[in-house]
Amino acid sequence: MRIGVLWALFVASAKMFIRNRAAVFFSLFLPLIIMLIFGVLNFEGSTELNVGIVDEAQNEASASLVDRLGEYEYIVLTEGDRDAELAALADGDRGNVIIIPPDWAPPAPGAASGLIAYAGNADPAQAQVAQGLLQQAVGQAIFAPAGGGGGGAGFVPPLDFQQVETRDLGYIDFLVPGIVGMTIMQLGLFGVAFGFVQLKRTGALRRLFATPTSPAYFLSAQVLSRLMIGLAQVAILFGVGLWFGLQMIGSYLVLLVIVLIGSAIFLAVGFAIAGWAKNEDQAAPVANLVSLPMMFLSGVFFPREAMPEFLRGITGFMPLTYVNDALRAVVNEGAGLLTIGPELLGMAVWLVLAFLLAVFMFRWE
C-alpha cells in the first residue's frame, strides 16, 4: 500500500469536508447546538413519581391499595418482584419502591401500616419531596375509603422509609448517548452524500480515473477522514456532557467499538445515497427522509418507552435504535461487549445490508 498517496488523499478529503458548509453544519454543529440547548434547559424536576411496587401479599386488600395508588396522575407505578425493583432503584430507574408484605391488611387508625418504602440517597432534596407526596397518597389510599384521613394526634406515617445507595442518573446521562448516535448518523449521511454528489456534479470523480491513483485509495481516504472527524466530534460531545455532569460508567474502549460500527453503517448508507443522487437537490431530501424518522423515533431525545407499543416494536429495528441502546448500556450501565450482544447483532445485520445497498447503488458518474 502506498501510504504517501493514502495520506495525501486523506488530507484532501478532510479539507473537502470542512469546506462543505452544509455537511459540516448538519453533521458537526447541529448535534452540538442541540446538546447545548437541551443541557441548559435541563428537563429534570418532573412532578411525576416513578414508583416500583412489590405486592407480596397478593390479596384483595393489597390489590385495592395498588389500584388506588394507580389513580394518582403524578404516580407512575411499575409492579415487579422485590429483587428486580430494588435493582431498578439502585440503577436510578425508580424513584421509590414500596413493599407490601405477606398477609398485609389495612391498619387501624393510629397503627403502623407495615408498609416499607425504599428511597435513593442520590438527591436528598428531591427524595424528601417525593417522600412527602407518597406518604400523603398512601395515607389517603389506605384510610380515605374507610372514612378517615389517617391524621390526627395519633397519626403514624403509613410508610416506613429506608435509604439505599443509588446512582442519580439525570437527563444529561440519557441525552449524551443519543446525541452521539445522532452525530454518527448525520456525519455518515450528510458528510458523504453531500460531498460525493458535489464531486460527481463537478466531474471531479470522472477526472480521478484519468490519474494513476486507484479509486480504492480515494474511497479509503474518504472513509478514514470521516471516521477521524466523527471520533473528534464524539470526544467534543462527551467533553460537553461531562461538563454538564454526565456519569460515564462503562469503558471508553467498548464505546469506541460501537461508534466505529455505527459510523460504518451510516457511511455505507451515505454512499448509497451519493451513488443514486445526481445533485445536492436530490441528495438532501433523501438524506432527511432517512435521518428525521430515526432522530425522533430512535430515542435520541426522549425514551422510546413513551411511544405506543406497536410503534415501539417497529422502531426497535431501526439502525440508530440499536446504536443508541448500545451506547446507553455502556455509558449508563457499564455494559461490556458480551452484555450488548443483541444490539451488536442488530448493528452487524444493518452493516451488511447497508454495505450491499451501497455496492448496488454507488456510481462514479
N, C-alpha and C positions, 0 to 999 in steps of 0.2 A: 504494500500500500504506500502511495506517495503522500507522506504526512504533510509535506510543504504545500501541496496542492489542496489537500483537505483543509488545512488551517487557513489558507487564503480564502477559500470558498466559505468557510465558517465565519470569518470576519466580515466578508462581503454580505453574507446572509443576515448577520446580526445588524449591520448598518442599514440594509434594505428594510428590515422590520422596524427599526427605530424611526426611519423616515416615513413610514406609513402611519399617518396620524390616526386614521380610523381604527386600524388594528391595535395600535398602542392604547388608544382610549378604551376600547371595548375589553381588551384582554388584561390590561395592567391598571389603568387609573380608575375605571368604573368599579371593580371589586374593592379597591382600596377606599374609594369615596363612600361606597355603601357601608363598609365595615365601620368607618369612622362615624358615619351618621347614626347607625344602629348602636354603636358603642356609647356614643354620647347620650342618645335618648334613653338607653337602658330600660328595657321593658320588664324589669323585675318589679316587685312590690304589688303584685296582683292580690286582690282580696279573696281569691279562691284558696281553699284549703285542700290540699291533696292528702287524703287520709286513707290509710290502709286499715282494714278491719278484719279481725280473725274471730270467727264465730265458732268457739269450741263447745258451746252449749247445744247448738242445733235444736232448739226447742221453740215453742210458739212465742215465748217472751223475747228471746234474743232476735228472732226473725222480725218481730214487731218493732224492736228498737232499731234494727238496721233499716227497715223501711222508713221509719220516721226521720232518721238522720239523712236518708237519701232525699227527703223532701226539701232540705235546705239548699237553696241555689248556690250558696257560696262554699258548699262542701262537696268535693268530688271523691266519692267512695270507690275503693277497689278492694274486693274481697279476695282472700287467699289464706294459705296456711301460715303458721307462725314464722317458720324459718324464712320463707320467701319474702314475706312482708318486712321482717326485720332486716333482711339483706337489702331490700329496696330502700329502706330508711337509711341504712348505712351508706348506700351509694348516692343518696340525695334525690332518689326518685319519689320519695314520700316525705311529707312534712311531719306527719304523726302516724302512729299505729296504735289502734285500740284493740285490746284483748278482752273478749267476752269469755270468762272461764266456764268450765263444765258445770252443768246443773245451775246455771245462773237464773235468778228470779229478781224482779223489781224489788228494791228495798223499801222498807217503811220510811216515812219522812223522818229525817234526822239520823238515819242509819247509813253506814257506809255502803256504797253500791257494789263493791267488789270488782269494779271495772279498773283495769290497768291501762294506762296510755304511755307510750314511749315517744320521746321528743328528741330531736337532734340538738347538739350543742354548738353547731357551727355559727349560728346567728342568734344570740340571746335575745336581742330586742324583738326580732320578728317572731321568735318562738314564744315570747311572753304574750304577744298579741294573739297568736294562734291558740294558745292555751286558754286564754280568757274566752274567746269565741267558742271553743269546743266545750268548755265547762258549761257555758250557757245553753248551747244546743243540746248537749246530752242531758242536762238537768231538765230542760223542757220536754225532751223526748220521753224521759222516764216518768216525771211527775205530773205533767200537764194532763195526760189522759185520765188520771185519777182525780183531777180537780184540784191539785195542789201545785205550787210553783217550786217546791223544793227549797225555799228560802226560809227566812226567819232566824230567831235567836239560836236555834239548834242546828243551823244549816251545816251540812258536811259536803264538801265538794264531791261531785259524782265521779270524778276521775282522779285516780292516784297516778300522778305523772312521775316518770323516771327518765333521767337523761341518759343518752347513749352517744358514743362517738360517731360523728357523721362527717361526710365531705359536703361542703357548701358549694354545689355546682350552680353557677349563675347563668344568665342568658348568654354572656360572652363565651362561656365554655361550650354552649350549643352552637353559637353563631360562627366562631372562627373555623371549625372544620367544614361547615357548609360553604363559607366564603372561599376557603381554599379549594374545595371541589368545584365551585363555580369558576374560579380563576383558571383551573386546569382546563375546564370545558371551553371557556372563552378564548384562551390562548390557542388551543388546538383548532377551533372552528374559525375564528376571525383572523388569527395570526397567519394561518396557512391559506385559507380561502382567498382573502383579500390580496395577500402578497403574490400568490401564484397567478391569480386571474389577471392582475396588473401586468405581470411579466408575459403572460400569454398574449394579452391585448397589444402590448407594445412590440411583440415579436422577439423579445429577449431570449425566450426559451428556444425559438427556432434557430436563432443565431448561435446558441450554445452547441448545437450539433455540428457547426462548422469549425469548432475548435477541437484540439486534441483531448480536451477534458471529457472524461466519461460522465454520462448523466448520473451514474451511481454515486460518484463523488459529490455531485451537486445536491442530490437528494439527501445524502448522508449529512452534508453540511447544514442543509435546511433543518433536518430533524434535530441534530445536535444543538444548533443555535437556539431553537425553540425550547428544547429541554433545559438548557442552561438558563435562559431567560425565565422560564417557568419556575425553576428552583430558586432563583433570586427573588422572584415575586412572592413565592411561598415563605421564604425567610423574612421578607419585609412584613407580610401579613402576620406571621407568628410574633414578630417583634412588637407590632402594634397591639396584638392580642395580649401578650404578656404585660404590656404597659397598662392595659385595661383590667388586668387581673386574671388572665387565663391560667388555669391549672393544667399543666402538661403532666399527665400521669404515666403515659406509655413511653416507648422507645422511639427516638428520632430515626433510628435505622429502619424500623418497621414502617414508620411514616414515609420514609424516602421510597421504599419499595412500592407502597400504594400510590404515591404521587407519580412515580415513573410509569407504572402500569396504566393509571388513569390518563396520563398525558399521551401515552401511545394510542389509547383508544380514540381520543378526540382528535389527535393529529391525523389518524387514518380517516376519520370522518371528514376532517377538513380537506384532505387530499381528494376525497371522493367528490366533494362539492366543487373544489377548484377544477377538477377534471371535467365536470359536467358543464359548469358555467362558462359563458363566453366573455362576460364582462362583469364589472362590480355590481351593476344594477340587477343582474340575475343572481349573483352570489349572496348579496346582503339579505334578501327576503328568505332564501332557503336556510341560511345560517341562523336567522332569527326564528324561523319555523322550527328548527331543531332545538335551539337553546332555550327559548322562552318557556315552553311547557315544562322542561326539566327544572328551570330556575325556580318555578313556583310550585311544582308538584313533587320534587325530589327531596324536600326537606331542607332547603338551603336556609330559609329564614325562620320557619316555624315547624314544629313536629308534624310528621305525617299522620300521627295518631288522631289529630283533629279532623282528618278527612273522613268522609263516608267510607264504610267498609269496602264497598265494591271498587271505589276509586283508589283506596289504599292498596288493594290487591293488584290492580293494574299498574300503578306507578312503582310498585315494588320491583318490577322487572326493568326499569329504566337504567341505563348505564350510570348516570350520575347518582342514582339512589344507592347502587352498590358501592360507589366510591365514597359517598358521604357517610354511609353506615360504617364502612371500614375505618374511615378517618375518625369518626366519633368514638368507635370502640377502642381505638388506640389512644386517642387524646384523653377521653373522659374515664375509661375503664382500665387502661393499661393492658389491653389485649395484645397477644402475640400473633404470629402468622398462623399457628395452628388453630387458635380461637376463632379467627375470622375466615375460616375455610370456606363457608358458603358464599361470603362476599367475594373472596378471591376467585372462586369458581365462576360466579356470575360475571366478574370482570374479565376472566380468561375467555369465556364464551363470546362476550362482546368484542374483545380484541380480535378474535379470529374472524367474526362477522364483519367488523369494520375494515380489517385488512383485505378481505375478499372483495368487499364493496369498493375499496379504493383501487384495487388492481383492475376491477372490471370497468370502472368509470373514468379512471385518470387518463387524460390525453395531454400531449405536449402542445398541441395547437388547437 
